[in-house]
Amino acid sequence: MTIMEQNTKTAAKKREESDLPRNCTFTPEDWHVLAQYWYPIAIASEIADKPVAVTLLDMKLVCYRSSDRVVVARDLCFHRGAPLSKGWVENGEIVCPYHGFRYNCEGKCTAVPAHPDSRISPKLKLITYPVVERYGLIWTSLMSLEENIPAFPGWDDPDYLNILPPSFDIAGSAGRQMEGFLDVSHFAYVHTETFGDRNNTEVPQYKVKREGQELLAEYWSTVSNYGKGQDNPAPDDFMWLREFRVFPPFAASLTVYFPDEGRLNILNCASPVSARYTRLFCPLSRNFDKNAPIQDTIDFNLKVFQEDAEMVEAQTPEDLPLDLQAEAHIPADRTSIAYRQLLTELGLGKTYTS
């Protein structure tokens, strides 16, 4: 390698490292892979004109509404490093709480109160990120302008009732949470208080298909999706179809086929706050029981989330091993094996810490 090539490589590495947040919990390589994707960071109805602090991939962000527009920016005023999330929004502009600097929705500084008549440097500008409001959530990406938000068609279907539980924090990795969502052999042991049955543990054979960059698994079993204590109109021999679709790196949809053409759609979005902390967003839609109390559905799902979280938070290693030799596998793990292989294809390291 020539000196010029070596200098170019060193400069590129320094630029990559400068992109990283302080105290980044991911490897630089993995962070740059994950930063190319879109993630939900907040529930849309909770974002108003008061700035809200959120974290994505260790990057501290501020989220707020400027008139009818949602803004996501680095939670940092470059004057003296104050967090803008401690400021306020006035006339559509966010105001720094330290010295009153004001920034418009494009991130441009419009006022420096200490010098009201001085020219403002164009370099005094916030780092802003693209925003999409979809499925009742605020989505953003740290390094990609091209949307790769997962499909969830039930949300826009007028025949379906939409339900959005509150976000749910898990002191565990997004990869482990995702794999738990896709796992079909833990129902009888982890979800004993909600819908699992210790007398129905067998996992029938199923297949996983690859469709482009997505995975599709169709799983048939007699495990009911009705909660314990709920009326269950399904016959004892009813075969429940659960259709999983995986959108890498950390989203998956589940369609549960109920009796009488009933459909329950679930979108599991594990948003990586850091390598080992996850904020779960989970929109739901269904075409039955439209008059049932929505809060009952929310409470049931929060209980399911809690059952899963207790296991995810206790798993060792905390990381999701992409080396298939690192953990043992059984036939019921077909989806998780394919998921790990898909993450490897994205370019994540074998010692990946998601």
C-alpha positions, 0 to 999 in steps of 0.5 A: 500500500502506498503512502497516499493510499494509507493516508486516504484509508486513515482519513476515511476511518477518521471520518467514519469514527467522527460519525459515531456518537460519544460512548458508542456501544456498537462497533464502528462497523456495525453502527454504520450498517445499522444507521442505514435503516429506519426506526421508530423513535416515538409515538406520534401523538406524544410529540407536540410543540414541547421538545422530547429527548430520544436516543437511537443507536446511542445518538441523542436526538430531539423530536418536536413539532414545528407547526404541522411538521415533525423535526428530528435533530441532534440534541445539541446546540453547537454554541456550547453543547446544551441539549435542545430537549431542555429548551422550548418551541416558540413560533415554530422555532426551537430555542436553546435553554442556555443562551436563547439561540433559535433554530428553524425547522430546517435547522438554520440558526435565526437568532443570537440574542446576545448579538441581535444585529450581527450576521449569523454564520451559516455554519451555525446549523443543527444536524437534522434527520429525515422524518416519516410519520406512519402507523402512529409512529415517528420514524427516522434514519441516521444515515439514509434518505431512502425509506425502508420502513416495513409494510403493515397494510392492515393499518390503512384498511378501513375494515380494521381497528387500529390499536397502538400500545405505549412504547415498552422499554427492554434492558436487552438487545434488539436482536434478542427481542426480535428473535424472541418475537419470531420464536414459536417454541417458547409459548408454553413456557414463557407465556403461561399467564397469557395464552401459553399451554404447558400441555401443548408444547410440540412444534409442528414442522414449518418452512421459512422462505426468502423473498428478496431481503425479507423472510416469510414463515408460515406456522400452523399449530393448535396453540390458541391466540385467545388470552386465558380467561377470554371467551374462546369460540374456536373449536379444540382442533382449530388450526391456528396460522401464524404468518411471520414476515421479517424486515431486517434488521429489527422489525417483523410483522405477525398475522394471526388467522382467527376463526371466521376470517378474523385477522390480527396484525402485529408489527414488532419494531425493536428500536435500538436505543443502545447495544443492550437497551431497546424501545419496543413499538408495536402497532396492532390492527384487527378486523374483529371484536371492534367494539371490545374495550381497547384498553383490555387489548393494550393491557393483554399485550403489555403483559405479553411484552413483560413476559418476553422482556423478563427472558430477554433481559436475562439471556446470556450472552446479551448479544445475538450470536451470528456465528451459528456454532455459538449456540445449539439449535433445534428444528423449531429454530428455523426462523431464528437461524434464517434471521441470523443469517440475514443479519450476517448478510447485512454486514454485521459482525459475528460478535455483533452486539445489537 
